[in-house]
């Protein structure tokens, strides 16, 4: 198991570059040692750094320990940014975005109408930086995404054979801690990053166990009805009604561990004031920054592979070949160009890419429609849109204030069958998706809608709808 920043603090390290260098040294050169032996060695270095200054592997750590403490990086005056639907966004999220706009590496930003407070960059925050990537600007669930497959099957089947469709979801999806007894192999596991990066070597087995499964929380797989109102010519999808599968999930334990590890590294290398500490960045011209970039992209591709396996399993169960697939992701960082043609790093934490012509899916809740959209590439939004309706209330408040009876009544009114889910994911816990879409009408064109009919989420045994 890899050491963490807290482990090293317990061994006598203080916040700073030495801690980050020590983590890297242990991963690269001492991974064969047990965690206890690694800590024992590092305690010796802390106790007498001068004795290790010429050491091939620990010299950099020792020399850094002998340096004066790292100065705090000063924040700048906040740069201007655009807010969409400000009246529906809590002050905590606005404050976090304001802090992000004060970073020396920041060159632009925008806040989407589904925004709410998170860690570091708010959920729904878009931040453009120069030559720097912020692990908490990407988020913990790296590469979380929406994926939809469309079928020419009659949508009436969802009502006529509801039990059969529910069984398909139960048999072919797994959530939270549940995984398949026999996971399917995938080409993603041949990627060289699993061999080249120490952090990934120890995560490969767990990633294999979780392939094809979904996380907890707001992740779902559902059958529903799509109404295409503007033909999607590049996918050969004409105007009409389609049976569809929609999934929402991310990179599981793989992404979470990558995020935690490189956030620790960033916070130890990049010292910021307390209010900005979760916005610590890694320079893309540094080894740690390049490692994170490779690991982040692998996690995003792994998330995509999970979705493709979900949709492949359900295609087999349906006995049909899908007409088309639409997929987009958030919780990621992209290399893009600004209006002057300069490369920028665009973080979209809970925000959907909406470049000119780019297809995307913006879901509502389990009892409200999602939208199939095409981006307009608006510069003020940094070519972005919301990634969903956004939370109206916290999970704690939702559990305390929403009754199972009220949720059940709403789902019956909307004709939605639910498998699993807790009260924190009740439809009332989310913003009005129609209002959110109105706030961003300048950012995307609507091509169609998706209405959930049979929904599966991670189960909460206090509130189950499964027979």
matplotlib code that plots the C-alpha trace (Angstrom):
import matplotlib.pyplot as plt

x = [0.0, 1.3, 2.2, 0.2, 1.0, -0.5, 1.8, 4.8, 3.6, 3.5, 7.1, 8.2, 7.7, 6.0, 3.9, 6.2, 8.3, 10.3, 7.1, 6.2, 9.7, 9.7, 6.4, 7.9, 11.1, 9.3, 7.1, 10.0, 12.8, 11.5, 8.2, 9.5, 9.8, 6.8, 5.1, 6.6, 10.1, 9.6, 8.5, 11.4, 13.9, 12.2, 12.3, 16.1, 16.3, 14.2, 16.4, 19.7, 19.2, 22.8, 23.8, 21.7, 22.7, 24.8, 22.4, 21.4, 17.7, 17.2, 19.6, 16.9, 14.7, 17.5, 18.6, 15.0, 14.7, 17.8, 16.2, 14.2, 10.4, 8.6, 6.9, 3.2, 2.2, 0.3, -3.1, -3.8, -6.7, -9.6, -10.0, -13.4, -15.6, -19.1, -21.8, -24.9, -28.0, -26.5, -29.7, -29.9, -26.2, -25.3, -22.8, -20.3, -19.9, -19.5, -16.9, -14.9, -15.0, -13.8, -10.8, -10.0, -9.9, -7.2, -4.6, -1.5, -1.9, -5.6, -6.4, -10.2, -13.3, -17.0, -19.7, -22.5, -26.1, -26.0, -23.1, -22.8, -20.1, -17.4, -13.7, -11.4, -13.2, -17.0, -19.0, -20.1, -16.9, -14.8, -11.3, -8.7, -5.0, -1.6, 0.6, -0.9, -3.3, -5.2, -6.1, -9.1, -10.0, -10.6, -12.2, -12.2, -14.3, -12.0, -13.6, -17.2, -19.4, -22.8, -23.3, -26.4, -27.3, -30.4, -32.5, -35.2, -37.3, -40.9, -40.8, -44.1, -42.1, -41.0, -44.6, -45.6, -42.6, -41.5, -40.5, -38.3, -36.5, -36.0, -34.5, -32.1, -30.8, -30.5, -28.7, -26.3, -25.4, -23.5, -23.2, -21.1, -19.2, -20.9, -18.9, -19.3, -18.0, -16.4, -15.4, -14.9, -11.4, -10.7, -8.0, -7.6, -5.5, -2.9, -2.1, 1.6, 0.7, -0.2, 3.4, 5.1, 3.5, 4.0, 0.7, -1.1, 0.6, -1.0, -4.5, -4.7, -6.2, -8.9, -9.7, -10.0, -12.5, -14.6, -14.6, -18.2, -19.7, -21.0, -20.4, -22.8, -24.4, -26.0, -24.7, -27.3, -28.2, -31.7, -34.0, -36.1, -37.7, -35.8, -37.6, -35.3, -36.6, -33.5, -31.9, -28.4, -27.0, -23.5, -24.9, -27.7, -30.4, -33.5, -36.3, -38.4, -38.9, -36.3, -35.9, -32.7, -30.2, -28.5, -25.7, -23.8, -20.7, -17.0, -13.6, -14.4, -11.6, -8.9, -9.8, -10.4, -6.9, -5.2, -7.0, -6.1, -2.4, -1.7, -3.7, -1.3, 1.7, 0.3, -0.5, 3.0, 4.7, 2.4, 1.8, -1.3, -3.2, -5.7, -8.8, -7.1, -5.1, -7.3, -6.5, -2.9, -1.6, 1.1, 3.1, 2.8, 6.5, 7.2, 7.5, 4.6, 2.4, 3.2, 2.5, -0.8, -1.8, -1.1, -2.9, -5.9, -6.3, -6.0, -8.8, -11.0, -10.5, -11.2, -14.5, -15.4, -14.5, -16.8, -19.7, -19.1, -19.2, -22.5, -24.1, -22.6, -24.2, -27.5, -27.4, -26.9, -29.8, -32.0, -30.9, -30.5, -27.7, -27.9, -28.5, -26.1, -24.1, -23.6, -21.0, -19.5, -17.5, -16.8, -14.4, -11.5, -8.9, -8.4, -5.7, -7.4, -6.7, -7.9, -9.1, -5.5, -4.5, -2.5, -2.7, -4.7, -5.7, -9.5, -10.8, -14.4, -15.4, -19.0, -19.3, -19.9, -17.7, -19.9, -17.5, -19.0, -20.8, -19.9, -22.7, -23.5, -26.1, -27.3, -29.5, -32.2, -33.3, -34.9, -38.3, -37.5, -36.1, -32.5, -31.4, -29.4, -27.5, -25.0, -22.5, -22.3, -18.7, -19.4, -16.1, -17.6, -18.5, -15.1, -17.1, -18.9, -22.4, -23.8, -23.4, -26.9, -29.6, -27.4, -28.3, -30.9, -30.2, -27.4, -27.6, -28.0, -30.9, -32.5, -32.5, -33.9, -36.6, -37.9, -40.2, -40.2, -43.9, -43.4, -40.8, -43.0, -45.9, -43.9, -42.4, -45.9, -47.1, -44.2, -44.5, -41.0, -39.9, -37.0, -34.6, -32.5, -31.5, -31.6, -33.6, -30.5, -31.1, -34.8, -36.0, -36.9, -33.2, -32.3, -32.8, -35.5, -33.7, -36.0, -34.8, -31.2, -31.6, -33.1, -30.1, -27.7, -29.7, -26.8, -24.4, -26.2, -28.9, -31.3, -31.6, -33.9, -35.0, -34.6, -37.3, -36.4, -38.8, -36.9, -34.0, -31.4, -29.1, -27.0, -29.4, -30.2, -32.0, -34.1, -35.7, -36.0, -38.5, -37.4, -39.9]
y = [0.0, 3.5, 5.9, 9.1, 12.6, 11.9, 8.9, 11.1, 13.8, 11.1, 10.3, 13.9, 15.6, 19.0, 20.3, 21.2, 20.0, 17.5, 15.6, 15.4, 14.4, 11.7, 10.2, 10.1, 8.6, 5.8, 5.0, 4.9, 3.4, 1.7, 0.1, -3.3, -2.4, -2.6, 0.6, 0.2, -0.1, 2.9, 5.0, 3.8, 4.8, 8.2, 8.8, 8.4, 10.9, 13.5, 12.9, 13.5, 14.8, 15.9, 12.2, 11.5, 14.5, 12.4, 9.4, 8.4, 8.1, 10.2, 13.1, 15.3, 14.7, 15.4, 18.6, 19.9, 19.2, 21.4, 24.3, 27.0, 26.4, 27.0, 30.4, 30.6, 31.4, 34.7, 35.0, 37.7, 40.0, 37.9, 37.7, 38.2, 35.2, 34.5, 33.0, 31.3, 31.2, 33.1, 33.4, 29.6, 29.1, 29.0, 31.5, 28.8, 27.8, 31.4, 32.0, 28.9, 30.1, 33.6, 32.0, 29.9, 33.1, 34.4, 31.7, 33.0, 30.2, 31.0, 32.6, 32.2, 30.7, 30.2, 28.8, 26.6, 26.9, 23.5, 24.6, 23.8, 23.7, 21.0, 20.7, 23.1, 24.0, 24.0, 21.4, 23.1, 25.1, 25.6, 26.8, 27.6, 27.6, 28.1, 25.0, 23.7, 21.0, 21.0, 17.5, 18.9, 21.0, 17.7, 16.0, 12.7, 10.7, 11.3, 11.0, 10.5, 10.4, 10.0, 7.3, 6.6, 3.9, 4.3, 1.4, 1.3, -1.0, 0.0, 2.2, 0.6, -2.5, -0.7, -0.8, -4.1, -6.0, -3.9, -6.9, -8.3, -4.9, -4.6, -8.1, -7.0, -4.2, -6.4, -9.1, -6.9, -4.0, -3.7, -0.7, 0.5, -2.4, -5.0, -6.4, -9.2, -12.6, -13.0, -9.5, -9.2, -8.5, -5.3, -3.8, -1.0, -3.4, -3.6, 0.0, 0.7, 3.2, 0.3, -0.7, 2.7, 4.5, 3.1, 4.4, 2.5, -0.9, -1.3, -0.3, -2.6, -5.6, -3.6, -1.9, -5.3, -6.4, -3.3, -3.1, -2.9, -1.7, 1.7, 3.8, 4.8, 8.1, 9.7, 7.0, 5.1, 2.9, 3.3, 2.4, 5.3, 7.0, 9.4, 11.9, 13.3, 16.6, 17.6, 14.9, 13.9, 13.5, 12.4, 9.4, 8.7, 9.3, 10.9, 12.7, 10.2, 8.2, 5.6, 3.2, 4.1, 3.0, 5.8, 5.3, 7.7, 6.6, 7.2, 5.7, 3.9, 3.2, 3.8, 7.4, 8.1, 6.8, 8.7, 11.9, 11.4, 10.6, 13.5, 16.0, 15.1, 15.6, 18.9, 20.3, 19.5, 21.0, 24.0, 25.9, 28.1, 30.1, 28.0, 29.1, 27.9, 24.9, 22.4, 24.2, 23.3, 22.6, 20.6, 22.2, 20.2, 20.8, 18.8, 15.0, 14.9, 16.9, 14.6, 11.6, 12.9, 13.8, 10.2, 8.7, 11.1, 10.1, 6.4, 6.8, 8.6, 5.8, 3.2, 5.0, 4.8, 1.1, 0.5, 2.2, 0.3, -3.0, -2.0, -1.1, -4.2, -6.5, -4.8, -5.0, -8.8, -9.0, -7.0, -9.1, -5.9, -3.9, -0.2, 2.4, 4.9, 5.8, 9.3, 9.8, 12.8, 13.3, 15.7, 15.8, 16.1, 18.5, 19.1, 20.8, 23.5, 26.8, 30.2, 33.0, 34.0, 30.5, 29.8, 26.4, 26.4, 23.6, 23.6, 21.9, 21.0, 19.7, 18.7, 20.5, 19.2, 20.1, 22.3, 23.2, 24.1, 21.0, 18.8, 16.3, 15.9, 14.6, 16.7, 14.5, 15.8, 13.5, 10.1, 11.8, 14.5, 14.6, 14.7, 16.6, 15.6, 18.7, 20.2, 22.7, 26.3, 26.9, 30.1, 31.6, 33.2, 29.7, 28.4, 26.1, 24.4, 23.7, 22.1, 18.4, 17.9, 19.7, 20.1, 19.6, 21.8, 20.4, 18.5, 14.8, 15.2, 17.7, 15.5, 12.4, 14.5, 16.3, 14.0, 11.1, 7.7, 8.1, 11.5, 10.0, 6.9, 9.2, 11.3, 8.3, 6.8, 10.1, 10.2, 6.5, 5.7, 2.3, 2.5, -0.2, 0.9, 4.5, 6.4, 9.5, 11.7, 11.0, 11.8, 14.0, 16.8, 17.1, 18.4, 21.8, 22.2, 20.9, 23.1, 26.2, 25.1, 24.6, 28.0, 29.6, 27.9, 28.4, 30.4, 27.5, 24.5, 23.6, 20.9, 18.0, 15.8, 14.6, 11.4, 10.5, 7.8, 4.8, 2.1, 3.3, 1.4, 3.0, 1.9, 0.4, 1.9, -0.9, 1.7, 2.7, 0.0, -0.3, -3.8, -6.6]
z = [0.0, -0.9, 1.8, 2.2, 3.3, 6.7, 7.1, 6.5, 8.8, 11.5, 10.7, 11.3, 7.9, 7.7, 4.9, 2.0, -0.9, 1.1, 1.9, -1.8, -2.8, -0.1, -1.4, -4.9, -3.7, -1.9, -4.8, -7.4, -5.4, -2.3, -3.3, -2.4, 1.2, 3.6, 4.6, 8.1, 6.7, 4.4, 7.3, 9.5, 6.7, 6.4, 10.1, 9.9, 7.1, 9.1, 12.2, 10.3, 6.8, 6.4, 6.5, 3.4, 1.2, -1.1, -1.2, -4.7, -3.9, -0.9, -1.5, -2.9, 0.1, 2.5, 0.7, 0.7, 4.5, 5.0, 3.1, 4.7, 4.8, 1.5, 1.3, 0.8, -2.8, -2.8, -4.4, -6.9, -7.5, -8.7, -12.5, -14.1, -14.9, -16.1, -14.0, -15.5, -13.3, -10.4, -8.5, -8.1, -6.9, -3.3, -1.9, -0.9, -4.6, -5.6, -3.0, -4.1, -7.7, -6.6, -4.8, -7.9, -10.0, -7.7, -8.5, -10.3, -12.9, -13.7, -17.1, -17.2, -15.6, -15.7, -13.3, -14.6, -13.5, -11.7, -9.5, -5.8, -3.2, -3.4, -2.5, -4.2, -7.4, -6.9, -8.7, -11.9, -12.0, -15.2, -14.8, -17.4, -16.3, -18.0, -17.9, -14.7, -13.7, -10.4, -9.2, -7.1, -10.1, -11.9, -8.9, -7.2, -9.7, -12.7, -16.1, -14.7, -17.7, -19.4, -22.0, -24.0, -26.6, -28.8, -30.1, -32.8, -30.6, -29.7, -26.6, -25.5, -24.5, -21.4, -20.1, -21.6, -20.2, -17.2, -15.1, -17.9, -18.2, -14.5, -14.5, -17.3, -15.1, -12.0, -13.9, -15.9, -13.6, -10.3, -8.0, -5.1, -3.5, -5.6, -8.6, -11.1, -10.0, -13.4, -14.7, -18.5, -19.7, -21.5, -23.7, -21.1, -18.9, -21.6, -21.3, -20.4, -17.8, -15.5, -15.7, -16.0, -13.0, -9.5, -8.2, -10.9, -10.4, -7.1, -8.4, -11.5, -9.7, -8.1, -11.3, -13.0, -10.3, -10.7, -14.5, -15.9, -12.6, -11.4, -8.3, -5.6, -4.9, -8.0, -10.5, -12.4, -15.3, -16.7, -19.6, -21.0, -24.0, -26.2, -28.4, -31.1, -32.3, -34.4, -36.5, -35.5, -39.0, -38.1, -36.2, -38.7, -36.1, -37.7, -35.8, -33.9, -30.7, -29.5, -26.6, -24.9, -22.2, -20.2, -17.7, -15.4, -13.5, -13.4, -12.7, -9.5, -7.0, -9.7, -10.2, -6.5, -5.5, -8.3, -7.1, -3.5, -4.2, -6.5, -4.4, -1.6, -3.9, -5.2, -1.7, -0.5, -3.5, -4.0, -0.7, -0.8, 1.8, 3.8, 1.8, -1.5, -0.3, -2.2, -5.4, -5.3, -8.8, -10.6, -13.4, -16.6, -17.1, -13.9, -13.4, -11.0, -13.4, -16.3, -14.2, -13.1, -16.7, -17.8, -14.8, -15.3, -18.9, -18.1, -15.5, -18.0, -20.5, -17.8, -17.0, -20.7, -20.8, -17.8, -19.6, -22.8, -20.9, -19.3, -22.7, -24.3, -21.6, -22.0, -25.8, -25.5, -23.0, -25.4, -28.4, -30.4, -31.9, -30.9, -33.6, -32.0, -28.9, -27.4, -24.7, -22.9, -19.7, -16.9, -14.0, -16.3, -17.7, -21.4, -23.4, -25.5, -27.3, -26.2, -28.5, -29.1, -30.0, -26.8, -25.1, -21.9, -19.5, -19.0, -15.9, -16.0, -12.5, -13.0, -16.3, -19.8, -22.8, -25.2, -28.0, -31.3, -32.7, -29.7, -28.7, -25.0, -22.6, -19.6, -17.3, -15.0, -12.1, -12.0, -12.5, -14.9, -18.5, -19.6, -22.7, -25.7, -26.8, -29.2, -28.0, -29.4, -28.4, -26.5, -25.3, -22.2, -20.9, -22.0, -24.3, -21.4, -20.1, -16.9, -16.3, -14.9, -12.9, -9.9, -6.2, -4.6, -1.1, 0.6, 1.0, 4.8, 4.3, 1.8, 4.1, 6.9, 5.0, 2.3, 3.0, 1.2, 0.6, -1.1, -3.5, -4.2, -5.0, -7.4, -9.2, -9.7, -11.1, -13.6, -14.5, -13.2, -11.8, -9.3, -8.2, -5.3, -4.4, -1.1, -0.2, -0.9, -4.6, -4.5, -7.4, -4.9, -3.9, -7.4, -9.1, -11.8, -15.0, -17.2, -15.4, -15.6, -19.4, -19.7, -18.0, -20.6, -23.8, -25.2, -24.5, -26.2, -28.7, -27.7, -30.1, -28.0, -24.6, -22.5, -20.0, -17.5, -17.2, -15.3, -13.1, -11.1, -8.6, -5.7, -3.1, 0.2, 2.2, 4.1, 0.8, -1.8, -4.6, -5.7, -5.1]

ax = plt.figure().add_subplot(projection="3d")
ax.plot(x, y, z, "-o")
ax.set_aspect("equal")
plt.show()
